[in-house]
Amino acid sequence: MNTKTCIIIAGPTAVGKTSVGIEVARYFNTSIISSDSRQCYKELNIGVAKPSEAELLQVPHFFISTHSVNDDLTAVDFEHYALLAINKIFTNNDVAIMVGGTGLYIKAFCEGLDSIPKVPSSVRAFIAEGYEQNGLEWLIQMIKEKDPLYYNSGEILNPHRVMRALEIVLSSGESILTYQKGIKKIRNFNIVKIALELPRNVLYEKINLRVEDMMKLGLLDEVRGLVGVRHVNALQTVGYRELFEYIDGKITLEEAVGLIQQNSRHYAKRQMTWFRKDADFQWLPPDSAVVIDHLKQSMK
């Protein structure tokens, strides 16, 4: 019987994953692999709610500030990185912790993903600029013309998914669906999945307050320092995109903050929907004592 176990702590943005993950890792005296698709970038800090220096000192972390925004990272890249990281952890510990809210990255780690062709940065920049200037309608029209297969069966109202599908078809000439065979890989360790949840009104209020705190901490200055690389894929994300619009004079700062809060709430809702589709997740409150007690019982 395999005794190696990876405990995954997932859930929506602002629910409290970081603090719970650290306490669980401290209990098991082990390390954390981040499964957040933005906290891995050195240049992004406040806007991605990266763990503080004090938090990072409490527990060793993998995939935090390990890459540049100019790096072309995919879920498949994360799968490879995380498997190497967990093997390193398992050399000294039977338990590893994964913490984050990027559902596709977690799926890649648990089940594997089909290898998808690399996308040239020029193609990614073209799509990002087109979306920024023309919005979702432009993306939908482009994917309808270039990849009718995806248009007829994909998530065409999700801009990130449509951008990804458009990147693949423009780069390879093939629909992204041709690369998604859905064959699950079998891992040689156990996986325990925990998802944290709060009542929706409580979570949304936490999101609103977090955005206000980010602004007080200097998010606008962080975004100003990234204007030169604004078209990279890593910056097509909530908290940065809205402030770029403010910097461009398209909206007021108050409107930008309101949009960050609104878009963060929408993102949290999508995260909840994603994780609820996976019946293996056990839903618990963001209370480290409750989570640790649950794990002690379930891992006997």
PyMOL commands that set and color helices and strands:
alter all, ss='L'
color gray80, all
select helices_A, chain A and resi 17-28+46-48+53-58+75-90+103-111+121-146+148-153+159-172+176-179+200-217+219-224+227-229+233-235+241-247+253-276+288-298
alter helices_A, ss='H'
color red, helices_A
select strands_A, chain A and resi 5-10+32-34+61-62+95-99+190-196+281-284
alter strands_A, ss='S'
color yellow, strands_A
deselect
rebuild
show_as cartoon
